[in-house]
Amino acid sequence: MKRLKLQVIQRRAYKVTTVRKHSHRVADNLVNQDFNPKAANQVWAGEITYLRTYEGWLYLAVVMDLYSRRIIGWAMDKYISADLVKRAMQMAITMSGKGACWDNAVVERFFASLKNEWLLKIYHLTCESMKQDVQHYIRYYNQTRLHSANGDLSPIDFELSLSNVSGWI
C-alpha cells in the first residue's frame, strides 16, 4: 500500500436504526443464509441504510431478488418509516429471529458497494442530489456492474441469458 500510496479510509461508527420489541413474534427464518435460489422471485431480501447529506440523513430502503442480485425496488426519504419500506416493496411488486440478520448479507453487500464504490468521497449538499446519485448507481448496478455470483454478468444480463435459454421472462 505504501508503494502505491494507498490509504485506508476508516468508516464512522455504526448508527443503530433497528429497535425490536421483544414482545413481538419473530418470523420463521426461511432463507437460512441460502443466497442462491434456483429461479427469479423465489427469495427477496430487503434492508434499510442511511446516507448523509448536508441537509441531514436520507434513508434508502431496497428490495433485492437474490436470484440475480437485481435491485427490484427502492425508496428514499428523510424519515425512516413503515411507509418507506412499503414504497420499496410496492416498486418490487409492480416490477416483477435468531441468526436472521445474516440473511441480509447480500443486501448489506450492495449497500457497502454503493457507499464505497460510488459515494465514498462525495458529500451531497441536498437530499435531492443524493437521490439522483443513488438512482444512477442502482441503474449501473443492475445494468453494468459485474457480479461473481452471476458468472461475471450484470443482474439484467444474467436474467436475459437465462431467459434466452429457458424461455423465462
C-alpha positions as CSV (number, residue, x, y, z in Angstrom):
1,M,0.0,0.0,0.0
2,K,2.9,2.4,0.8
3,R,4.4,1.7,-2.7
4,L,1.1,2.6,-4.4
5,K,0.5,5.5,-1.9
6,L,-2.8,3.9,-0.8
7,Q,-4.5,4.8,2.5
8,V,-7.3,3.1,4.4
9,I,-10.3,5.3,5.0
10,Q,-12.0,4.4,8.3
11,R,-15.7,4.3,8.3
12,R,-17.6,6.1,11.0
13,A,-19.3,4.4,13.9
14,Y,-22.5,2.4,13.3
15,K,-25.8,4.2,13.6
16,V,-28.4,2.0,15.3
17,T,-31.8,2.2,13.4
18,T,-33.4,-1.1,14.4
19,V,-35.2,-1.5,17.7
20,R,-37.1,-4.7,18.1
21,K,-39.9,-5.1,20.6
22,H,-39.2,-8.4,22.3
23,S,-43.0,-8.9,22.8
24,H,-43.5,-9.2,19.0
25,R,-43.4,-12.5,17.3
26,V,-40.3,-13.4,15.3
27,A,-40.9,-14.7,11.8
28,D,-39.5,-18.1,10.8
29,N,-36.1,-17.9,9.2
30,L,-37.0,-19.3,5.7
31,V,-33.8,-18.1,3.9
32,N,-31.4,-19.6,6.4
33,Q,-28.4,-18.0,4.6
34,D,-29.2,-19.8,1.3
35,F,-28.4,-16.8,-1.1
36,N,-28.7,-18.8,-4.3
37,P,-32.3,-19.6,-5.2
38,K,-32.9,-21.6,-8.3
39,A,-35.2,-19.1,-10.1
40,A,-36.2,-15.5,-10.0
41,N,-38.7,-14.2,-7.5
42,Q,-38.3,-17.1,-5.1
43,V,-36.3,-15.2,-2.5
44,W,-36.2,-11.4,-1.9
45,A,-34.1,-9.7,0.7
46,G,-34.6,-6.2,1.9
47,E,-32.9,-3.7,4.1
48,I,-32.6,0.0,5.0
49,T,-29.4,2.1,5.1
50,Y,-28.8,5.7,5.9
51,L,-26.9,8.2,3.7
52,R,-25.5,11.5,4.9
53,T,-26.2,14.8,3.2
54,Y,-25.6,18.4,4.2
55,E,-29.4,18.6,4.8
56,G,-29.4,15.6,7.1
57,W,-29.9,11.9,6.9
58,L,-31.6,10.3,3.9
59,Y,-32.8,6.7,4.3
60,L,-32.7,4.2,1.5
61,A,-34.8,1.0,1.5
62,V,-34.1,-1.6,-1.1
63,V,-35.6,-5.0,-2.2
64,M,-33.2,-7.4,-4.0
65,D,-34.1,-10.5,-5.9
66,L,-31.4,-12.9,-4.6
67,Y,-31.5,-15.0,-7.8
68,S,-29.8,-12.3,-10.0
69,R,-28.9,-9.8,-7.2
70,R,-31.0,-7.3,-9.1
71,I,-32.4,-4.3,-7.1
72,I,-36.1,-4.6,-7.9
73,G,-37.5,-2.0,-5.6
74,W,-36.2,1.0,-3.7
75,A,-37.4,4.2,-2.0
76,M,-35.7,7.1,-0.3
77,D,-37.0,9.5,2.4
78,K,-35.7,11.9,5.1
79,Y,-37.6,9.7,7.6
80,I,-37.3,6.0,8.4
81,S,-40.8,4.6,8.5
82,A,-43.1,1.8,7.5
83,D,-44.2,3.9,4.5
84,L,-40.6,3.9,3.3
85,V,-40.5,0.1,3.3
86,K,-44.0,-0.1,1.8
87,R,-42.9,2.1,-1.2
88,A,-39.8,-0.1,-1.8
89,M,-42.0,-3.3,-1.7
90,Q,-44.6,-1.7,-3.9
91,M,-42.0,-1.0,-6.6
92,A,-40.7,-4.5,-6.3
93,I,-44.2,-6.0,-6.7
94,T,-45.1,-3.9,-9.7
95,M,-41.6,-4.6,-11.3
96,S,-41.7,-8.0,-11.3
97,G,-35.4,-14.5,14.8
98,K,-32.2,-15.6,15.6
99,G,-29.5,-15.5,13.0
100,A,-31.9,-14.0,10.6
101,C,-29.9,-10.8,10.4
102,W,-27.3,-12.8,8.4
103,D,-29.9,-13.4,5.7
104,N,-29.5,-9.8,4.7
105,A,-25.8,-10.2,4.0
106,V,-26.2,-9.8,0.2
107,V,-28.2,-6.6,0.6
108,E,-25.7,-5.3,3.1
109,R,-23.0,-6.0,0.5
110,F,-25.0,-3.9,-2.0
111,F,-25.0,-1.0,0.5
112,A,-21.2,-1.4,1.0
113,S,-20.7,-1.3,-2.8
114,L,-22.9,1.8,-3.1
115,K,-21.1,3.6,-0.3
116,N,-17.5,2.5,-1.1
117,E,-17.6,2.4,-4.9
118,W,-19.9,5.3,-5.6
119,L,-20.4,7.7,-2.6
120,L,-17.1,7.4,-0.8
121,K,-15.6,10.8,-1.4
122,I,-18.8,12.7,-2.4
123,Y,-20.6,14.9,0.1
124,H,-24.0,15.7,-1.2
125,L,-25.4,19.1,-0.3
126,T,-29.0,18.2,-0.8
127,C,-31.2,15.1,-0.4
128,E,-32.3,15.5,-4.0
129,S,-28.8,15.3,-5.4
130,M,-28.3,12.1,-3.2
131,K,-31.5,10.6,-4.5
132,Q,-30.4,11.2,-8.1
133,D,-26.9,9.8,-7.5
134,V,-28.3,6.6,-5.8
135,Q,-30.7,6.1,-8.7
136,H,-27.8,6.4,-11.1
137,Y,-25.9,3.8,-9.1
138,I,-28.8,1.4,-9.0
139,R,-29.1,1.6,-12.8
140,Y,-25.4,1.0,-13.1
141,Y,-25.5,-1.9,-10.5
142,N,-28.4,-3.6,-12.3
143,Q,-27.3,-3.0,-15.9
144,T,-23.5,-2.8,-16.0
145,R,-21.8,-3.9,-12.7
146,L,-20.4,-7.5,-13.0
147,H,-21.3,-9.9,-10.2
148,S,-19.2,-13.0,-9.5
149,A,-22.4,-14.8,-8.2
150,N,-23.8,-14.3,-11.8
151,G,-20.8,-15.7,-13.6
152,D,-19.4,-12.2,-14.0
153,L,-22.6,-10.9,-15.6
154,S,-24.7,-7.9,-14.6
155,P,-28.0,-8.8,-12.9
156,I,-30.0,-7.9,-16.0
157,D,-27.6,-9.7,-18.4
158,F,-27.8,-12.7,-16.1
159,E,-31.6,-12.8,-16.3
160,L,-31.6,-12.2,-20.0
161,S,-29.0,-15.0,-20.6
162,L,-31.3,-17.5,-18.8
163,S,-34.5,-16.2,-20.5
164,N,-32.9,-16.9,-23.9
165,V,-32.0,-20.4,-22.9
166,S,-35.2,-21.4,-21.0
167,G,-37.9,-19.1,-22.4
168,W,-38.2,-17.5,-18.9
169,I,-39.2,-13.8,-19.0
